[in-house]
Amino acid sequence: MPTRIGRDEGLPIVRTGGLDSSVGKGLALWPRGRGFEPQPSTVRAPSALVVIATEVAIVKGVVVVVVVVVVVVVVVVVVVVVVVVVVYRVVVVVVIVVGVVIVVVVVIVVVVVIIIVVVVVAAVVIVFVVAVVVVVVVVVVVVVVVM
């Protein structure tokens, strides 16, 4: 909790901690003993120039990123159009090959996922069956012992 709010050289200053009784409950949270005494701290608000400079730097960075992204997209589109127009047949073959590769990879992934799911389900079923068998055996033993 602040013990004093004032102004120094035109900048707001907030002092916290200290041994001032006006701190009240805040001091109860400090550990007791040597080396744990609360120390005052000073927090200075940044000047308006620092804030404006930071905002300008952020805006410049965003503008640079947007320009770079736009340039990269334009270059990629131009290259793709040139390749499609100049080397149409090669592109068609490449697209077909890439499509086949993608389909094969997707099929492999689906098969692996199905295998994993089957193994997990089988493990759950096995655990369930073992649990049922154990329960049945325990019940039979208890019934036999009681009778």
Backbone as a ProteinNet text record, in pm:
[ID]
protein_1_A
[PRIMARY]
MPTRIGRDEGLPIVRTGGLDSSVGKGLALWPRGRGFEPQPSTVRAPSALVVIATEVAIVKGVVVVVVVVVVVVVVVVVVVVVVVVVVYRVVVVVVIVVGVVIVVVVVIVVVVVIIIVVVVVAAVVIVFVVAVVVVVVVVVVVVVVVM
[TERTIARY]
85.3	0	89.3	54.5	140.2	137	253.4	260	264.7	307.7	314.7	308.8	226.6	225.8	257.7	363.5	402	459.1	521.4	580.4	725	813.9	954	1004	1051.4	1099.8	992.4	867.6	761.7	715.2	773	733.2	663.2	554.8	487.2	579	575.6	655.7	561.3	572.9	495.1	594.5	587.7	676.7	594.5	647.8	576.6	666.5	608.9	687.6	716.4	837.8	875.3	818	845.9	799.9	688.3	627.6	521.1	400.3	339.2	224.6	103.5	103.8	-11.2	-16.1	93	92.6	-12	-27.9	-133.5	-109.2	-206.7	-202.2	-89.3	-41.2	64.2	189	222.9	343.2	329.7	206.1	186.2	226.4	230.8	264.5	415.2	494.6	640.7	688.3	786.4	845.5	921.7	928.3	996.4	1141.6	1225	1361.6	1462.1	1588.2	1698.5	1709.5	1721.3	1735.5	1602.5	1491.3	1359.8	1286.7	1360.1	1293.8	1240.7	1118.7	1064.3	1149.1	1171.9	1253.2	1164.9	1178.8	1099	1147.3	1052.6	1090.1	1026.1	1092	1043.1	1007	885.4	841.5	818.5	893.4	877	800.9	702.4	627.9	717.3	711.7	793.6	745.3	839.9	802.3	719.7	649.3	565.1	649.1	773.5	859.5	895.5	922.3	955.4	835.9	716.9	595.4	572.9	585.2	562.5	667.1	794.2	901.2	875.8	831.6	802	688.9	583	469.6	511.3	593	640.7	723.5	809.5	891.8	804.7	700.7	610.5	539.5	490.5	420.6	515.2	639.9	738.6	762.3	777.6	798.3	682.5	559.9	441.7	437.7	468.1	466.9	571.6	690.1	795.1	750.9	692.5	646	538.8	443.3	335.9	393.8	487.1	547.8	622	699.8	773.6	677.8	570.5	473	408.5	370.4	308.6	406	531.2	631.6	651.2	662.6	681.4	562.1	440.3	320.2	317.9	349.7	349.8	453.6	573.4	678.8	635.7	578.2	533.5	425.7	329.4	222.6	279.6	372	432.3	508.5	587.1	663.1	569.1	462.2	366.9	301.7	261.5	197.7	295.1	420.1	520	543.1	555.7	578.3	459.8	339.4	219.8	211	239.6	228.2	340.4	463.9	578.3	591.3	578.4	605.1	477.5	372.4	240.8	243.4	302.3	299	378.7	493.1	573.2	495.8	427.5	350.4	239.1	172.9	64.6	119.4	232.7	293.7	331.4	392	432.6	309.5	202.8	80.8	24.3	25.3	-25.8	60.5	192.6	282.7	264.2	258.3	239.8	105.6	2.9	-129	-125.7	-58.4	-47.7	29	138.5	217.2	132.3	56.6	-28.7	-131.9	-195.3	-295.7	-232	-113.5	-45.2	-13	38.5	72.2	-53.4	-162.5	-287.3	-337.1	-330.7	-374.2	-288.2	-156.8	-67.2	-101.8	-122.8	-155.6	-287.6	-387.7	-517.6	-502.5	-425.9	-405.4	-335.2	-232.8	-161.5	-256	-338.5	-433.4	-532.7	-581.9	-675.7	-608.7	-483.5	-411.1	-396.8	-360.6	-345.1	-478.6	-587.4	-719	-756.1	-731.3	-763.6	-682.6	-554.5	-470.3	-521.4	-556.5	-606.5	-738.5	-829.2	-958	-935.5	-844.7	-815.3	-760.8	-672.8	-617.4	-727.5	-818.1	-928.1	-1016.8	-1047.1	-1130.3	-1062	-932.5	-858.6	-862.2	-837.9	-841.9	-981.5	-1085.1	-1222.7	-1252.1	-1211.3	-1234.2	-1160.8	-1035.2	-959.1	-1028	-1076	-1144.7	-1270.5	-1347.6	-1469.5	-1434.7	-1331.7	-1290.1	-1247.9	-1170.4	-1126.4	-1246.6	-1341.8	-1461.2	-1539.1	-1557.2	-1630.8	-1559.7	-1427.9	-1351.6	-1365.4	-1354.4	-1366.7	-1505.6	-1608.2	-1745.6	-1762.2	-1711.7	-1723.2	-1650.6	-1530.5	-1454.2	-1528.4	-1582.9	-1656.1	-1778.9	-1852.2	-1972.1	-1934.7	-1827.7	-1784.2	-1741.9	-1668.4	-1621	-1739.7	-1834.3	-1948.3	-2036.6	-2053.9	-2139.4	-2062
-118.1	0	123.5	226.7	346	420.9	469.1	549.1	697.7	730.7	872	881.6	972.1	1000.8	1149.1	1180.1	1319.3	1345.8	1461.2	1493.3	1536.3	1492.1	1528	1549.6	1668.4	1703.2	1678.9	1702.5	1690.7	1548.6	1448.4	1309.6	1254.9	1178.5	1120.7	1020.6	1020.6	926.9	854.8	723.3	646.2	571.2	593.1	520	413	290	180.1	119.2	40.6	-24.2	73.9	70.2	161.2	116.1	189.9	154.1	245.8	320.8	414.9	336.6	386.8	315.8	322.5	417.6	429.2	314	235.6	121	21.2	8	-75.6	-222.3	-288	-432.1	-477.6	-390	-428	-480.2	-423.6	-466	-606.1	-647.8	-779.8	-889.6	-858.8	-958.8	-980.6	-888.4	-901.4	-1006.2	-1090.2	-1182.2	-1103.3	-1157.6	-1088.2	-1134.6	-1053	-1094.9	-1011.1	-1036.7	-959.3	-984	-878.7	-890.2	-889	-888.4	-888.7	-756.9	-651.6	-524.5	-470.8	-414.9	-358.4	-240.6	-234.8	-126.4	-39.9	93	178.7	163.9	175.2	170.9	289.3	338.5	454.3	409.5	443.3	408.8	539.4	559.6	682.7	652.8	734.7	717.5	760.9	691.6	733.6	867.5	941.9	1071.5	1053.1	1159.7	1154	1125.1	1179.7	1155.4	1007.6	942.6	799.6	719.3	752.6	682.2	700.7	824.6	852.2	781.7	785.7	719.6	569	510.8	367	334.7	417	392.3	408.7	507.9	528	408.8	358.3	241.7	120.1	100.2	-12.6	1.1	121	143.5	120.8	169.2	147.2	-1.9	-76.6	-220.4	-289.2	-251.4	-311.8	-278.5	-154.8	-115.1	-194.5	-211.1	-288	-432	-493.2	-631.8	-642.7	-549.8	-553.5	-537.4	-444.9	-424.3	-549.8	-611.1	-732.2	-843.6	-861.6	-966.7	-941.7	-818.3	-785.8	-812.1	-771.5	-794.5	-943.9	-1021.6	-1166.2	-1228.5	-1190.5	-1245.9	-1210.5	-1086.4	-1045.2	-1124.9	-1140.8	-1216.5	-1361.2	-1422.4	-1561.9	-1574.6	-1483.8	-1489.2	-1472.9	-1378.8	-1358	-1482.4	-1541.2	-1661.9	-1775.3	-1794.6	-1902	-1879.5	-1756.5	-1727.1	-1752.9	-1708.8	-1730	-1879.4	-1954.8	-2098.5	-2165.3	-2128.5	-2189.5	-2157.4	-2032.6	-1994.1	-2055.9	-2051.1	-2095.3	-2247.6	-2309.4	-2452.7	-2523.6	-2511.2	-2562.2	-2712.6	-2788.4	-2934.9	-2984.1	-2925	-2965.5	-2938.5	-2825.2	-2790.4	-2892.7	-2932.2	-3030.3	-3161.3	-3205.9	-3329.7	-3314.2	-3202.3	-3178.7	-3177.4	-3112.3	-3105.2	-3245.3	-3326.4	-3463.6	-3543.1	-3534	-3607.6	-3561.5	-3431.2	-3377.7	-3424.4	-3423.2	-3470.8	-3616	-3700.1	-3841.9	-3859.1	-3785.1	-3794.1	-3753	-3645.6	-3599.4	-3706	-3765.2	-3869.4	-3987.6	-4030.6	-4143.9	-4110.5	-3991.3	-3951.3	-3948.6	-3893.9	-3887.6	-4028.4	-4119.5	-4258.2	-4322.8	-4303.2	-4361.2	-4306.8	-4176	-4115.2	-4171.5	-4183.5	-4236.5	-4380.1	-4463	-4601.2	-4606.7	-4525.2	-4523.3	-4481.3	-4380.3	-4334.6	-4446.3	-4515.3	-4625.7	-4735.6	-4767.6	-4869.9	-4827.5	-4701.8	-4652.6	-4662.2	-4619.6	-4624.5	-4768.4	-4862.1	-5002.9	-5056.6	-5022.2	-5068.9	-5013.3	-4886.7	-4825.2	-4890.3	-4908.2	-4971.2	-5113.7	-5186.3	-5322.6	-5322.9	-5230.3	-5223.1	-5195.1	-5104.6	-5073	-5195.9	-5266.3	-5386	-5492.3	-5511.3	-5611.2	-5575.4	-5450.2	-5408	-5431.8	-5399.6	-5418.5	-5567	-5652.7	-5796.4	-5850.2	-5810.7	-5855.6	-5809.7	-5687.6	-5636.9	-5718.1	-5748.9	-5828.2	-5967.5	-6030	-6162.6	-6158.9	-6059.3	-6047.2	-6031.5	-5948.3	-5926.7	-6057.2	-6128.9	-6255.8	-6355.5	-6366.6	-6460	-6422.5	-6294.4	-6250.2	-6282.8	-6256.9	-6286	-6435.8	-6519	-6664.7	-6709.6	-6661.5	-6699.6	-6658.3	-6537.4	-6489.7	-6576.5	-6608.6	-6691.5	-6830.7	-6888.9	-7021.9	-7017.6	-6916.6	-6906.7	-6886.2	-6804.3	-6773.8	-6898.2	-6975	-7093.2	-7201.8
0	0	0	-75.3	-79.8	53	91.3	213.5	181	60.4	22.7	-128.2	-176.5	-319.3	-332.1	-406.5	-420.5	-557.7	-574	-703.6	-680.1	-771.5	-760.7	-902.3	-932.6	-1066.7	-1172	-1138	-1236.3	-1262.4	-1196.1	-1219.2	-1094.8	-1116.9	-1000	-929.7	-797.5	-719	-623.1	-617.6	-522	-435	-304.2	-214	-143.6	-145.1	-80.2	25.8	113.9	218.3	330.2	381.4	488.4	621.7	726.5	860.2	906.2	815.4	847.9	900.5	1008.9	1065.8	972.3	879.1	787.6	688	680.2	590.3	637.6	767.3	821.6	796.7	737.8	721.7	628.9	542.3	448.2	517.3	633	703.7	761.7	789	848.5	751.8	623.2	523.7	512.5	569.4	559.6	658	620.7	718.5	824.4	942.2	1051.5	1060.6	1124.1	1149.6	1074.1	1104.7	1048.1	897.7	820.8	675.7	602.8	678.2	614.6	634.1	674	697	564.4	562.1	437.9	391.7	261.8	205.9	116.8	127.8	39.5	-105.5	-198.2	-340	-409.7	-512.9	-587	-728.3	-772.1	-907.5	-980.7	-1089.8	-1167.7	-1295.7	-1325.6	-1450.6	-1567	-1680.5	-1794.5	-1848.9	-1906	-1960.5	-2086.7	-2126.8	-2246.8	-2370	-2374.9	-2491.1	-2504.4	-2390.2	-2393.5	-2444.1	-2396.6	-2438.7	-2587.9	-2635.7	-2778.7	-2863.1	-2820.6	-2895.4	-2903.1	-2794.1	-2793.4	-2890	-2886.7	-2976.5	-3122.6	-3152	-3289.4	-3334.1	-3246.3	-3280.9	-3308.7	-3227.6	-3249.2	-3383.3	-3414	-3541.5	-3658.2	-3646.3	-3753.6	-3774.3	-3664.3	-3675	-3742.7	-3706.8	-3768.9	-3917.7	-3953.3	-4094.4	-4172.6	-4115.5	-4183.4	-4204.7	-4102.8	-4116	-4223	-4225.1	-4325.2	-4465.3	-4483.7	-4615.5	-4660.2	-4570.8	-4605.8	-4645.3	-4570.1	-4601.5	-4737	-4764.3	-4893.3	-5007.4	-4992.6	-5097.7	-5120.9	-5014	-5028.2	-5099.1	-5062.6	-5126.4	-5274.6	-5308.4	-5449.5	-5527.7	-5471.8	-5540.7	-5561.1	-5459.5	-5472.2	-5578.8	-5580.6	-5681	-5820.6	-5839.3	-5971.4	-6015.4	-5926.6	-5960.9	-5998.8	-5922	-5952	-6087.8	-6116.3	-6246.1	-6359.9	-6346.4	-6452.1	-6473.3	-6364.6	-6376.9	-6444.4	-6406.1	-6464.7	-6613	-6649.3	-6790.8	-6874	-6824.9	-6904.8	-6904.1	-6789.2	-6778.1	-6733.3	-6810.8	-6773.7	-6750.4	-6840.9	-6831.9	-6710.6	-6686.1	-6570.3	-6441.9	-6437.3	-6318.7	-6297	-6404.2	-6392.4	-6335	-6387.1	-6337.2	-6189	-6154.1	-6015.4	-5923.7	-5969.1	-5888.2	-5866.6	-5972.9	-5961	-5862.9	-5876.9	-5787.8	-5643	-5621.5	-5486.7	-5430.1	-5513.5	-5469.4	-5427.2	-5506.6	-5472	-5341.5	-5326.1	-5202.2	-5081.7	-5096.1	-4986.4	-4950.5	-5051.7	-5025.8	-4952.8	-4997.8	-4934.1	-4787.7	-4762.4	-4624.6	-4537.8	-4591.5	-4514.4	-4482.3	-4581.3	-4558.2	-4450.1	-4455.7	-4354.7	-4215.7	-4206.1	-4076.4	-4023.2	-4111.8	-4069.1	-4019	-4093.1	-4051.8	-3915.6	-3896.1	-3767.5	-3655.2	-3679.1	-3576.2	-3544	-3648.9	-3626.4	-3543.5	-3576.6	-3500.4	-3354.6	-3331.1	-3193.8	-3119.4	-3185.1	-3120.7	-3088.1	-3183.6	-3159.6	-3041.4	-3034.7	-2923.4	-2790.3	-2787.9	-2663.8	-2622.4	-2720.4	-2688.4	-2638.7	-2705.8	-2662.4	-2519.7	-2488.5	-2352.8	-2250.8	-2284	-2193.1	-2173.8	-2284.1	-2275.3	-2190.2	-2210.8	-2132.9	-1984.7	-1951.4	-1810.9	-1753.2	-1829.9	-1784.1	-1759.9	-1854.3	-1840.7	-1718.2	-1700.2	-1583.2	-1455.8	-1452.9	-1333.6	-1305.2	-1409.9	-1391.3	-1339.1	-1396.9	-1352.1	-1206.3	-1166.7	-1027.6	-935.4	-973.7	-891.1	-877.3	-989.8	-986	-894.9	-907.7	-823.6	-676.5	-644.6	-505.4	-452	-532.4	-488.6	-464.2	-557.1	-541.4	-415.7	-391.6	-272.7	-146.2	-143.6	-26	-2.1	-109.7	-95.9	-43.1	-97.6	-53.1	92.8	133	271	366.3	328.1	414.3	430.7	324.2	331.4	402.1
[MASK]
+++++++++++++++++++++++++++++++++++++++++++++++++++++++++++++++++++++++++++++++++++++++++++++++++++++++++++++++++++++++++++++++++++++++++++++++++++

